[in-house]
Amino acid sequence: MKTLLKLLAGLAALVVVLAGAGLVYLFTRYPAVPPAEDVRIAATPERLARGQYLVENVVGCVVCHADRDWSRFSAPVIAGTKGKGGQRFGFGAEPFVLYAKNITPGGVGEWTDGELVRAITTGVSRDGTPLFPLMPYPRYGKMSREDIEAIVVYLRTLPALSHDPVPARTLKFPLPLVVRTIPAAASHVPIPDPSDRVAYGRYLTNAAVCADCHTPMDAQGAPLPGKDFAGGTPFSPNGVGLVRSANLTPDAATGLGTWTEDQFLEKFRAYRADAPRTLEGAERLQNTEMPWTYYAGMRDDDLRAIYAYLRSLPPVVNRVEKFGR
């Protein structure tokens, strides 16, 4: 019996040692990304204009890093809060609760341009903390370097807003370990020629992070094979109600197969003029996280390119029940 106990104790000690060695390796090897570059980005008028367009209408920075008015349809950004952070992601028993950071000069003013580029494109903060991939750095790392530099230039021009200290994120085990392994070096691509509408639309669709909301995932957060852009991802806008993303594939019965280009454009154009209406009572259960007023600012030619790319996708039959409980 004593021999057996000694054997079990030895095995337990070995497990502890191996686990400890694994943790040491994980925390010293990851996140495995290059150090921030020593670079200063010239704030040219062209970069500033391109960065403003991307940040205000395409890549989503001022949707997540701001306060949104959830009493209105699609929760438009509240004036004067662009970039200040503090928005909460995750409610109830989710495996994570996250808070957007302040990305105005009031929050990242002391960051170097290289540190901002690294955070946006590889998912590693100034202090080496790996970012949770709800921040879609894997998408931004596939954008052109010129566009990322334009985004940095424009972020520098936002009003320097202050914000109460943002609460620390909460990640349930094993997420703190998994998140360390996700950041990777950027793989920038050139901006496709806009005359190739499918290729340019693919680029814009990646930049706008459409697939992250419109591709259903399994319980571990991995995209379901063969379901790209097929919709059905559930959302609870600001913790209220339940809405599922639409099927964007060209399936005629359950997706966008019967939509014309003009119908696709008009869906966005409708939100360019008037402020979204205020929702009353039970209507709030049928709100959406889709920031229509934000994407509505995309140029018509860019929306046409996105439409062309979506039409090039394989049609996927996936009938989505938009609202539920």
C-alpha positions in Angstrom: 0.0 0.0 0.0 2.8 2.4 0.9 4.5 1.7 -2.4 1.2 2.4 -4.3 0.8 5.7 -2.4 4.3 6.7 -3.2 3.7 5.9 -6.9 0.5 7.9 -7.0 2.2 10.8 -5.2 5.1 10.6 -7.7 2.7 10.7 -10.6 0.8 13.6 -9.2 4.1 15.5 -8.7 5.0 14.7 -12.3 1.7 16.1 -13.5 2.2 19.3 -11.6 5.7 19.7 -12.9 4.6 19.1 -16.5 1.7 21.5 -16.1 4.0 24.1 -14.7 6.4 23.7 -17.5 3.6 24.0 -20.0 2.4 27.3 -18.4 6.0 28.7 -18.4 6.3 27.8 -22.1 2.9 29.3 -22.9 3.6 32.6 -21.1 7.1 32.9 -22.5 6.5 31.8 -26.1 3.1 33.5 -26.6 1.8 35.8 -27.9 4.2 35.0 -30.8 4.2 38.2 -32.8 7.1 40.5 -33.8 7.9 43.5 -31.6 6.2 46.9 -32.3 8.0 48.7 -35.2 9.9 51.9 -34.5 7.9 53.9 -37.1 6.3 57.3 -37.4 3.5 57.6 -39.9 3.3 60.8 -41.8 -0.1 62.4 -41.5 -0.7 63.3 -45.2 -4.1 64.7 -46.3 -4.6 61.5 -48.4 -4.0 59.2 -45.4 -6.3 61.3 -43.2 -9.1 61.3 -45.7 -8.8 57.5 -46.2 -8.5 56.9 -42.5 -11.6 58.9 -41.8 -13.6 57.0 -44.3 -12.5 53.7 -43.0 -13.0 54.4 -39.3 -16.3 56.2 -39.7 -17.9 53.8 -42.2 -16.1 50.5 -42.8 -13.9 48.9 -40.1 -16.1 49.4 -37.0 -13.8 51.3 -34.6 -16.3 54.0 -33.6 -19.1 51.4 -33.3 -17.4 49.3 -30.6 -15.3 52.0 -29.0 -18.2 54.4 -28.2 -21.5 54.6 -26.5 -24.6 53.6 -28.5 -28.2 54.7 -28.1 -29.9 51.3 -27.6 -33.3 53.1 -27.4 -33.1 53.6 -31.2 -33.1 51.1 -34.0 -29.6 49.8 -34.7 -28.2 51.7 -31.8 -26.5 54.7 -33.4 -23.3 56.0 -31.8 -24.0 58.8 -29.3 -22.5 62.1 -30.4 -19.3 63.0 -28.5 -18.4 59.4 -27.5 -16.5 58.2 -30.6 -13.5 56.3 -29.4 -13.9 56.8 -25.7 -14.4 53.1 -24.9 -16.3 51.5 -22.1 -18.9 49.6 -24.1 -19.6 46.2 -22.6 -19.6 43.0 -24.5 -21.0 39.9 -22.8 -24.0 39.6 -20.5 -25.0 37.0 -17.9 -23.2 33.6 -18.0 -21.1 34.1 -21.2 -17.6 32.8 -21.1 -16.3 36.3 -21.4 -17.2 39.9 -20.4 -15.2 42.5 -22.3 -15.0 46.3 -22.3 -13.8 48.4 -25.2 -10.8 50.5 -24.6 -10.4 54.2 -25.1 -8.7 54.7 -28.5 -8.8 58.5 -28.6 -5.5 60.4 -27.8 -6.9 60.5 -24.2 -6.4 56.7 -24.0 -3.6 55.9 -26.5 -1.9 59.2 -26.9 1.3 57.9 -25.4 1.4 54.9 -27.7 3.8 54.9 -30.6 2.5 54.5 -34.1 4.2 51.1 -34.2 2.4 50.0 -31.0 -0.9 51.0 -32.5 -0.2 49.2 -35.8 0.8 46.0 -33.8 -2.4 46.1 -31.7 -4.7 46.7 -34.6 -3.1 44.0 -36.9 -1.7 41.3 -34.6 -3.8 41.6 -31.4 -1.1 42.5 -28.8 -1.5 45.6 -26.7 1.3 48.0 -25.8 2.1 46.1 -22.6 2.2 42.8 -24.3 -1.3 41.7 -23.3 -3.0 39.6 -26.0 -6.3 41.1 -27.1 -9.5 39.0 -27.2 -10.3 38.3 -30.8 -13.7 40.0 -30.5 -11.4 42.8 -31.5 -11.1 41.6 -35.1 -7.4 42.0 -35.5 -7.2 38.7 -37.6 -9.3 40.6 -40.2 -7.3 43.9 -40.0 -4.1 42.0 -40.3 -5.2 41.0 -43.8 -5.8 44.6 -44.9 -3.3 46.7 -46.8 -0.5 48.3 -44.7 -1.5 51.7 -46.3 -5.1 51.4 -44.9 -3.9 50.5 -41.4 -1.5 53.5 -41.4 -4.5 55.7 -42.6 -6.5 54.4 -39.7 -3.8 55.3 -37.2 -3.5 58.7 -38.6 -7.2 59.4 -38.3 -7.4 58.0 -34.7 -4.8 60.5 -33.7 -7.1 63.3 -34.7 -10.1 62.2 -32.6 -10.9 64.5 -29.6 -8.9 63.4 -26.6 -11.7 62.0 -24.5 -11.3 60.9 -20.9 -13.1 57.9 -19.4 -13.4 56.3 -16.0 -11.0 53.3 -15.7 -12.4 50.6 -17.9 -13.2 47.4 -15.9 -10.9 44.5 -16.4 -12.1 41.8 -18.7 -13.4 38.5 -17.4 -12.4 35.3 -19.2 -13.4 31.9 -18.0 -10.8 29.1 -18.0 -9.3 28.0 -20.4 -9.8 31.3 -22.4 -7.0 33.2 -20.7 -4.6 30.5 -22.0 -6.3 30.1 -25.4 -6.3 33.9 -26.1 -2.5 33.9 -25.8 -2.1 31.6 -28.7 -4.3 33.5 -31.2 -2.3 36.7 -32.1 -0.2 36.2 -35.2 2.0 38.4 -37.5 0.0 40.5 -39.9 -0.2 39.3 -43.6 -1.0 42.5 -45.4 -2.3 42.5 -48.9 -2.5 45.3 -51.5 -5.8 47.0 -52.1 -7.3 45.3 -55.1 -8.1 47.4 -58.2 -11.7 48.6 -57.7 -12.4 47.7 -61.3 -12.2 44.0 -60.2 -15.4 44.3 -58.2 -15.4 40.8 -56.7 -11.8 41.1 -55.5 -12.3 44.6 -54.2 -15.6 43.5 -52.6 -13.8 40.6 -50.9 -11.3 43.1 -49.4 -14.0 45.5 -48.2 -16.1 42.6 -46.7 -13.0 41.5 -44.8 -12.4 45.0 -43.6 -16.0 45.4 -42.5 -15.8 42.1 -40.6 -19.1 40.9 -42.2 -18.2 37.2 -41.8 -17.7 37.4 -38.1 -21.4 38.2 -37.5 -22.9 36.4 -40.5 -21.1 33.0 -40.1 -22.6 30.6 -37.5 -20.2 29.1 -35.1 -20.0 26.0 -32.9 -19.9 26.0 -29.1 -16.1 26.6 -29.2 -16.5 29.7 -31.4 -15.1 28.1 -34.5 -16.9 28.8 -37.8 -19.1 26.0 -39.0 -17.7 24.4 -42.1 -19.6 25.2 -45.3 -21.7 27.9 -43.6 -19.7 31.0 -44.5 -22.0 34.0 -44.5 -25.0 31.8 -44.0 -26.3 33.8 -41.0 -28.1 32.6 -37.9 -25.6 33.9 -35.3 -27.6 34.9 -32.3 -27.2 38.3 -30.7 -28.8 40.0 -27.7 -28.5 43.7 -28.3 -27.4 45.3 -25.1 -28.6 42.2 -23.3 -32.2 42.6 -24.4 -34.1 40.3 -26.8 -32.7 37.9 -29.4 -31.9 38.6 -33.0 -30.1 36.4 -35.5 -27.9 37.6 -38.4 -29.1 37.2 -42.0 -28.0 34.8 -44.6 -25.9 36.8 -47.0 -25.2 34.0 -49.5 -26.9 34.1 -52.9 -29.4 31.3 -52.0 -32.7 32.2 -53.7 -34.9 30.8 -51.0 -33.1 31.7 -47.7 -30.4 34.3 -48.7 -29.9 37.2 -51.0 -30.4 35.3 -54.2 -33.4 37.3 -55.4 -32.0 40.7 -54.4 -30.9 43.0 -57.2 -27.9 45.3 -56.8 -30.2 48.3 -56.5 -32.2 46.6 -53.7 -29.0 45.9 -51.8 -27.9 49.5 -52.1 -31.3 50.9 -51.1 -31.2 48.9 -47.9 -28.2 51.0 -46.8 -29.2 54.2 -48.4 -32.4 54.2 -46.4 -30.3 55.0 -43.2 -28.3 57.9 -44.6 -30.7 60.7 -44.0 -33.0 60.5 -40.9 -31.9 59.4 -37.5 -33.2 55.9 -36.6 -36.5 55.9 -34.9 -37.0 55.4 -31.2 -38.2 52.0 -30.2 -41.2 51.7 -27.9 -42.1 48.9 -25.5 -41.9 45.4 -27.1 -40.1 46.9 -30.1 -36.9 46.9 -28.1 -37.0 43.1 -28.2 -36.5 43.4 -32.0 -33.6 45.8 -32.1 -30.4 44.9 -34.0 -26.7 45.2 -33.4 -26.2 45.8 -37.1 -25.0 49.4 -37.2 -27.0 50.5 -40.3 -26.3 54.2 -39.9 -22.5 53.5 -39.8 -22.3 51.2 -42.9 -24.8 53.4 -44.7 -21.9 55.9 -45.1 -20.0 53.6 -47.4 -19.8 54.9 -51.0 -22.2 53.4 -53.5 -19.3 51.9 -55.5 -18.0 50.1 -52.4 -21.4 48.7 -51.6 -21.7 47.5 -55.2 -18.4 45.8 -54.8 -19.5 44.1 -51.6 -22.7 43.0 -53.4 -20.7 41.5 -56.3 -18.5 39.6 -53.9 -21.5 38.2 -51.9 -23.1 37.1 -55.2 -19.9 35.2 -56.0 -20.2 33.0 -52.8 -21.6 29.5 -52.9 -25.3 29.6 -52.0 -26.0 28.0 -48.7 -29.5 26.9 -47.7 -30.0 28.3 -44.2 -33.4 29.6 -43.2 -32.9 32.1 -40.4 -35.6 32.9 -37.9 -34.7 36.5 -37.3 -36.2 37.1 -33.9 -36.7 34.8 -31.0 -36.6 34.3 -27.2 
